[in-house]
Amino acid sequence: MRKKYQHSAYYYAYHYGWTYSEARTYTGKYLDKHTYRPRMRERADGVWNSKDWFKYQNSSKEFDSSFNPLVLLACAAVDIGIAMRDTVRKLTDPVERDRIKRELMRDLRRIRRPFYYAREVERRRQLAIERRKINRRRTTASMPTPEELLKAWDERKTSREAMIRLGGMIHDLECYVDNYLKIDENGKVVGRNRGIRGWLRDNMPELSAKYKTLMRYKALAVRLRQVTETKDPKPTSKLLKKPYHEAVKTILADEKPIFSHVFAALEYMLAPETVMLDAPKVRKEQRKGNERRSKVRRRAKT
């Protein structure tokens, strides 16, 4: 016995002359069956070629005589129940819920972005100009030569004094290179001149790839100047001459040339409230613990 597919396109095409059905819901299928459809399929064997048959099948421009509004409402209720069931199933699934949340936040960002930037564009441009503006520094130190910089780079890990000297040289080099902003005829910031990066690319290609590392040493020198309240045009190299500043003496007391330790010590001197652990106190507690353990060992031996 041949199986009848009553909800397939072939079934509708055979019984109602439709080429296909795009219905995905019970309501859509019911309306497909009972509403006026002008597009019909004519079979080649001549069985459905009768115009009278099409005229009879499409006699009503709205609904056939067999249309029942109550059945249509029942189909709509079933579709609403199915939609609610699928929605609840998606919301209870953590993976699907996370996907819906990410898509919703993405859409909200896309909607909010033009309104936000249209309102803030002028203010943000003015803030960017002020933030990017770098006043021309002055220093009594001469411009470092490529040979001096390369020598300081090779000696940077020998002592803390060498690390500070390298950062001071990079800081002084900034006074002799062009790093001004580029502003067009409308007063907008369109870029910045080459500055230290361009000078390294032209004069010291071997250190050009180490630009970020050199900027870290420069930041080290800047923080030391902030701690010691050193003002221009006094160079950083003057801080390494005796008599030392109290902060410089503290930094140079430890001979381990570890960049992270020096940087953290300067950060603590600038803002001790932002450091969760007091390094001197921690070392003091560790020293007391070591003394207690050594006493216990000596007592055990005796």
C-alpha positions in Angstrom: 0.0 0.0 0.0 1.4 3.4 -1.0 2.0 5.7 1.9 0.2 9.1 1.6 2.3 12.1 2.6 -0.6 14.5 3.4 1.7 17.3 4.5 4.1 17.3 1.6 4.3 19.5 -1.5 3.5 16.5 -3.7 0.2 15.9 -1.8 -0.9 19.5 -2.3 0.2 19.5 -5.9 -1.7 16.4 -6.6 -5.0 17.3 -4.9 -5.0 21.0 -5.3 -2.9 21.7 -8.3 -0.2 23.7 -6.3 3.4 23.6 -7.3 4.6 23.7 -3.7 3.7 24.8 -0.2 5.8 27.1 1.8 3.8 26.7 5.0 5.8 25.9 8.1 3.0 26.1 10.7 -0.4 24.5 11.1 -2.1 27.8 10.5 -0.1 28.3 7.3 -1.0 24.8 6.1 -4.7 25.4 6.8 -4.7 28.7 4.9 -2.8 27.2 2.0 -5.5 24.6 1.8 -8.5 26.9 2.0 -7.4 30.3 0.6 -7.4 31.5 -2.9 -4.3 30.5 -4.9 -4.2 31.8 -8.5 -1.0 29.9 -9.3 -1.9 26.4 -10.4 0.0 23.5 -11.9 -1.4 22.0 -15.2 -0.6 18.4 -15.6 0.6 17.3 -19.0 -1.8 14.4 -19.4 -4.7 16.7 -19.7 -6.6 15.6 -16.6 -6.3 19.1 -15.0 -6.2 21.2 -18.1 -9.9 22.0 -17.8 -10.4 25.7 -17.2 -13.8 24.9 -15.7 -12.1 22.9 -13.0 -9.7 25.8 -12.1 -12.7 28.1 -12.2 -14.6 25.9 -9.8 -11.5 25.4 -7.5 -10.9 29.1 -7.3 -14.4 30.3 -7.4 -14.1 32.1 -4.1 -11.5 35.0 -4.0 -11.1 34.7 -0.3 -12.0 31.4 1.2 -13.6 28.1 0.0 -16.9 27.0 1.3 -15.2 24.5 3.6 -13.3 27.2 5.5 -13.9 27.0 9.3 -12.7 29.9 11.4 -12.8 27.8 14.6 -10.4 25.3 13.1 -8.1 28.2 12.0 -8.1 29.5 15.6 -7.3 26.1 16.9 -4.3 25.8 14.5 -3.1 29.3 15.6 -3.4 28.1 19.3 -1.3 25.0 18.5 1.3 27.1 16.7 1.5 29.5 19.7 2.0 26.6 22.0 4.7 25.1 19.9 6.5 28.5 19.7 6.3 28.9 23.5 7.6 25.4 24.0 10.6 26.0 21.7 11.3 29.3 23.4 11.3 27.8 26.9 13.5 25.0 25.7 16.0 27.5 24.4 15.9 29.6 27.5 16.5 26.7 29.8 19.5 25.5 27.8 22.6 27.3 29.1 24.5 27.1 25.8 21.5 28.5 23.9 20.8 31.1 26.5 24.4 32.3 26.4 24.2 32.5 22.6 21.0 34.5 22.7 22.5 36.9 25.3 25.6 37.5 23.1 23.5 38.2 20.1 21.3 40.6 22.1 24.3 42.5 23.4 25.7 42.6 19.9 22.5 44.1 18.5 22.3 46.6 21.4 25.9 47.7 20.7 25.1 48.2 17.0 22.0 50.2 17.8 23.7 52.4 20.5 27.0 53.0 18.6 25.8 55.6 16.1 23.8 57.6 18.7 26.6 57.6 21.2 29.4 58.6 18.8 27.2 61.2 17.0 26.7 62.9 20.4 30.2 62.5 21.7 32.3 62.9 18.6 33.2 66.6 19.1 34.0 66.2 22.8 36.0 63.1 22.2 38.1 64.8 19.5 39.0 67.7 21.9 39.9 65.3 24.6 42.1 63.3 22.2 43.9 66.4 21.1 44.6 67.4 24.7 45.6 63.8 25.7 47.9 63.3 22.8 49.6 66.7 23.1 53.2 66.3 24.2 55.0 69.4 25.3 58.5 69.8 24.0 60.9 68.7 26.8 64.2 70.4 27.5 67.4 68.8 28.8 70.9 69.8 29.4 72.2 66.4 28.2 73.5 66.0 24.7 71.7 63.8 22.2 72.8 60.2 22.7 74.6 58.7 19.8 73.8 55.2 18.3 77.1 53.9 19.8 76.2 55.1 23.3 72.7 53.7 23.1 74.0 50.3 21.9 76.5 50.2 24.7 73.9 51.0 27.3 71.6 48.4 25.8 74.3 45.7 26.1 75.0 46.7 29.7 71.4 47.1 30.9 71.3 43.8 32.8 74.6 44.2 34.6 73.2 46.6 37.3 70.2 48.7 38.3 72.2 51.8 37.6 72.7 50.6 34.0 69.0 50.0 33.6 68.2 53.6 34.8 70.9 55.1 32.6 69.4 53.4 29.5 65.9 54.7 30.4 67.3 58.2 30.9 69.0 58.1 27.5 65.8 57.2 25.8 64.0 59.9 27.7 66.6 62.5 26.6 66.5 61.3 23.0 62.8 62.3 23.0 63.9 66.0 23.2 65.8 65.7 19.9 63.3 63.9 17.7 60.1 65.2 16.1 57.0 63.6 17.6 54.5 66.4 17.2 50.9 65.7 16.2 49.8 66.0 12.5 46.8 68.3 12.2 45.0 68.8 8.9 43.4 72.1 7.7 40.2 71.3 9.6 42.0 71.1 12.9 41.6 67.3 13.3 44.4 65.0 14.5 45.4 62.7 11.6 48.6 61.2 13.1 51.9 61.8 14.7 55.4 62.3 13.4 57.9 59.5 13.5 59.5 60.3 16.9 61.8 57.7 18.6 60.4 54.8 16.5 61.4 56.5 13.3 64.8 57.5 14.6 65.6 54.0 15.6 64.4 52.6 12.3 66.8 55.0 10.4 69.8 55.0 12.7 69.7 51.8 14.8 67.8 49.0 12.9 69.2 46.4 15.3 67.2 48.0 18.1 64.1 49.0 16.1 62.5 45.7 16.9 63.1 46.3 20.6 61.0 49.5 20.6 58.5 48.3 23.3 61.3 47.1 25.6 63.0 50.5 25.3 59.8 52.3 26.1 59.6 50.2 29.3 63.0 51.4 30.3 62.0 55.0 29.5 58.9 54.6 31.7 61.2 53.4 34.5 63.3 56.6 34.2 60.1 58.7 34.2 58.8 57.1 37.4 62.2 57.6 39.1 62.0 61.3 38.1 58.5 61.5 39.6 59.6 59.9 42.8 62.6 62.3 43.2 60.6 65.3 41.9 63.2 66.0 39.2 62.2 68.8 36.8 63.4 69.7 33.3 66.0 70.4 32.1 67.9 68.2 34.6 68.6 64.8 33.0 68.1 61.5 34.7 71.8 60.8 34.6 72.4 63.4 37.3 70.4 61.3 39.7 73.1 58.6 39.5 75.8 60.8 40.8 76.6 61.1 44.5 75.2 62.2 46.9 72.2 60.0 45.9 68.6 60.9 46.5 67.0 58.8 49.3 64.8 57.0 46.7 67.8 56.3 44.4 69.7 55.0 47.4 66.9 52.7 48.2 66.7 51.4 44.6 70.4 50.9 44.3 70.7 49.2 47.7 69.6 45.9 46.1 72.1 44.8 43.5 69.8 42.4 41.6 69.2 43.9 38.2 65.6 42.6 37.8 63.4 45.1 35.9 60.1 44.0 37.4 61.5 44.4 41.0 62.7 48.0 40.3 59.5 48.9 38.5 57.4 47.6 41.4 59.5 49.4 44.0 59.0 52.7 42.1 55.3 52.1 41.8 55.1 51.5 45.5 56.9 54.7 46.2 54.5 56.7 44.0 51.3 55.1 45.2 51.7 52.8 48.2 47.9 52.6 48.8 47.5 50.8 45.4 49.9 48.0 46.4 48.2 45.2 48.3 51.4 43.7 49.8 54.0 45.7 51.5 57.2 44.3 50.2 59.5 45.3 53.2 57.0 43.9 55.6 56.7 40.7 53.7 60.5 40.3 53.7 60.6 41.1 57.4 58.1 38.4 58.2 60.0 35.9 56.0 63.2 36.8 57.8 61.5 36.1 61.2 60.2 32.8 59.9 63.6 31.7 58.7 65.1 32.6 62.1 62.5 30.6 64.0 63.1 27.6 61.8 66.9 27.8 62.2 66.4 27.9 66.0 64.3 24.8 65.9 66.9 23.0 63.8 69.7 24.0 66.3 67.6 22.7 69.2 66.9 19.5 67.5 70.6 18.9 66.8 71.6 19.6 70.5 
